[in-house]
Amino acid sequence: MNDLEILAEHLGCQLVERGEWLAAAESCTGGWLAQSVTAIAGSSTWFDRGFVTYSNAAKADMLGVPDSMLARHGAVSETVARAMAQGALAHSRADWSVAITGIAGPGGGSPEKPVGTVCFAWARKDGGCEAQTCQFGGDRASVREQSVRHALKGLIERVGAATYSA
């Protein structure tokens, strides 16, 4: 079992304990988070679905991200990440969602958003959506792997905090 699967297994235990479900909205990671989660036996009891929304059209069609938002902020923005996470909740039966959108490289970066810029959002059905932007180094595969790890750790932290406050 690799470290991403270990994180996914830990997350699954938390969600099972709460009787809750997860949905993922992924762009630059192309379903890697969903793959890590579904590598865990029994994940069908806590993982509802994943959306791979690589294009802007997919973000709009599958998650309801407004075209105007994409045009104004760009796909790689905390605003769009939040909309993706909220869209994943709206289009699933999940209690929690995570969204990942970024520039894995090697091209596609700009001075404002260099390669390795990744925006995340974590949302909870009964309220709350947090977003964060990270800058990762390394090649395309490394940026994508670091993104999945960060997203899973963010879920573990948030689900765990909700567990302790319940």
C-alpha positions as CSV (number, residue, x, y, z in Angstrom):
1,M,0.0,0.0,0.0
2,N,1.5,3.4,-1.0
3,D,1.3,6.5,1.2
4,L,-1.7,8.0,-0.8
5,E,-3.6,4.8,-0.2
6,I,-2.7,4.9,3.5
7,L,-4.1,8.4,3.7
8,A,-7.2,7.3,1.8
9,E,-7.7,4.4,4.2
10,H,-7.4,6.7,7.2
11,L,-10.0,9.1,5.7
12,G,-12.3,6.2,4.9
13,C,-12.2,5.1,8.6
14,Q,-13.2,8.6,9.7
15,L,-16.0,8.8,7.2
16,V,-17.3,5.3,8.1
17,E,-17.3,6.2,11.8
18,R,-19.5,9.2,10.9
19,G,-21.7,7.4,8.4
20,E,-20.7,10.0,5.8
21,W,-19.8,10.1,2.1
22,L,-17.2,11.8,-0.1
23,A,-17.2,13.2,-3.6
24,A,-14.2,14.5,-5.5
25,A,-13.9,17.1,-8.3
26,E,-10.6,16.8,-10.0
27,S,-9.0,18.7,-12.8
28,C,-5.1,18.6,-12.9
29,T,-5.0,15.3,-11.0
30,G,-7.2,13.6,-13.6
31,G,-8.9,11.2,-11.2
32,W,-5.8,10.3,-9.2
33,L,-7.5,11.1,-5.9
34,A,-10.5,8.9,-6.8
35,Q,-8.1,6.1,-7.9
36,S,-6.3,6.3,-4.5
37,V,-9.6,6.2,-2.7
38,T,-11.1,3.3,-4.7
39,A,-7.9,1.3,-4.2
40,I,-9.1,0.8,-0.7
41,A,-11.4,-2.3,-0.2
42,G,-14.8,-1.2,1.0
43,S,-14.5,2.3,-0.2
44,S,-17.9,1.9,-1.8
45,T,-19.3,2.4,1.7
46,W,-17.9,6.0,1.9
47,F,-16.9,7.2,-1.6
48,D,-19.9,8.3,-3.7
49,R,-18.3,9.5,-6.9
50,G,-15.6,11.5,-8.6
51,F,-15.8,14.1,-11.3
52,V,-12.9,14.5,-13.7
53,T,-13.5,17.9,-15.0
54,Y,-10.3,18.7,-17.0
55,S,-11.8,21.2,-19.4
56,N,-13.7,24.4,-18.5
57,A,-16.7,23.0,-20.4
58,A,-16.7,19.9,-18.1
59,K,-16.4,22.1,-15.0
60,A,-19.5,24.0,-16.2
61,D,-21.5,21.0,-17.5
62,M,-20.8,18.5,-14.7
63,L,-20.4,20.8,-11.7
64,G,-22.3,23.9,-12.6
65,V,-19.3,26.3,-12.5
66,P,-20.5,29.4,-14.2
67,D,-18.8,30.3,-17.5
68,S,-18.5,33.9,-16.3
69,M,-16.6,32.8,-13.2
70,L,-14.2,30.7,-15.3
71,A,-13.6,33.7,-17.7
72,R,-13.1,36.2,-14.9
73,H,-11.0,34.2,-12.4
74,G,-9.6,31.4,-14.6
75,A,-9.9,27.7,-13.9
76,V,-6.9,27.8,-11.5
77,S,-8.4,30.0,-8.7
78,E,-9.8,29.5,-5.3
79,T,-13.1,30.9,-6.5
80,V,-13.4,28.1,-9.1
81,A,-12.1,25.5,-6.7
82,R,-14.9,26.5,-4.2
83,A,-17.5,26.3,-7.0
84,M,-16.2,22.9,-8.0
85,A,-16.4,21.6,-4.4
86,Q,-19.9,22.9,-4.0
87,G,-20.9,21.6,-7.4
88,A,-19.6,18.1,-6.4
89,L,-21.9,18.2,-3.3
90,A,-24.9,19.5,-5.3
91,H,-24.4,16.7,-7.9
92,S,-23.9,13.8,-5.5
93,R,-25.1,12.3,-2.3
94,A,-21.9,13.2,-0.5
95,D,-21.5,14.9,2.8
96,W,-18.0,16.1,2.0
97,S,-16.2,17.1,-1.2
98,V,-12.8,18.1,-2.3
99,A,-11.8,20.0,-5.4
100,I,-8.4,20.2,-7.1
101,T,-7.5,22.5,-10.0
102,G,-4.1,23.6,-11.0
103,I,-1.2,23.8,-13.4
104,A,0.9,20.6,-13.4
105,G,3.1,21.6,-16.3
106,P,5.4,21.5,-17.9
107,G,3.7,24.3,-19.8
108,G,0.7,26.4,-19.1
109,G,2.0,28.6,-16.4
110,S,2.2,32.4,-16.3
111,P,4.0,34.9,-14.0
112,E,0.8,35.2,-12.0
113,K,0.1,31.5,-11.9
114,P,3.4,29.6,-12.5
115,V,3.6,25.8,-13.1
116,G,3.0,24.1,-9.8
117,T,0.1,26.4,-8.7
118,V,-2.7,24.3,-7.4
119,C,-6.0,25.5,-5.8
120,F,-8.0,23.3,-3.4
121,A,-11.4,23.5,-1.8
122,W,-12.9,21.3,0.9
123,A,-16.7,21.6,1.4
124,R,-19.2,20.1,3.8
125,K,-22.8,19.6,2.9
126,D,-24.1,21.2,6.1
127,G,-22.0,24.3,5.7
128,G,-18.6,25.6,5.2
129,C,-16.2,25.6,2.3
130,E,-12.5,26.4,2.7
131,A,-10.0,27.1,-0.1
132,Q,-6.3,27.2,-0.3
133,T,-3.6,27.8,-3.0
134,C,-0.3,25.9,-2.9
135,Q,2.8,26.1,-5.0
136,F,4.5,22.7,-5.6
137,G,7.8,22.0,-7.1
138,G,9.0,19.2,-9.3
139,D,7.9,17.7,-12.6
140,R,4.3,17.1,-13.7
141,A,3.9,13.8,-12.0
142,S,5.3,15.2,-8.7
143,V,3.0,18.2,-8.8
144,R,0.0,15.9,-9.3
145,E,1.0,13.5,-6.6
146,Q,1.7,16.3,-4.1
147,S,-1.8,17.7,-4.9
148,V,-3.5,14.4,-4.2
149,R,-1.6,14.1,-0.9
150,H,-2.5,17.6,0.1
151,A,-6.1,17.2,-0.7
152,L,-6.4,13.9,1.3
153,K,-4.6,15.4,4.3
154,G,-6.9,18.4,4.1
155,L,-9.9,16.1,4.2
156,I,-8.5,14.1,7.1
157,E,-7.9,17.3,9.1
158,R,-11.4,18.6,8.4
159,V,-13.4,15.4,8.9
160,G,-11.4,14.8,12.1
161,A,-12.1,18.2,13.4
162,A,-15.8,17.7,12.7
163,T,-15.7,14.3,14.4
164,Y,-14.2,15.8,17.6
165,S,-16.6,18.7,17.6
166,A,-19.7,16.6,17.2
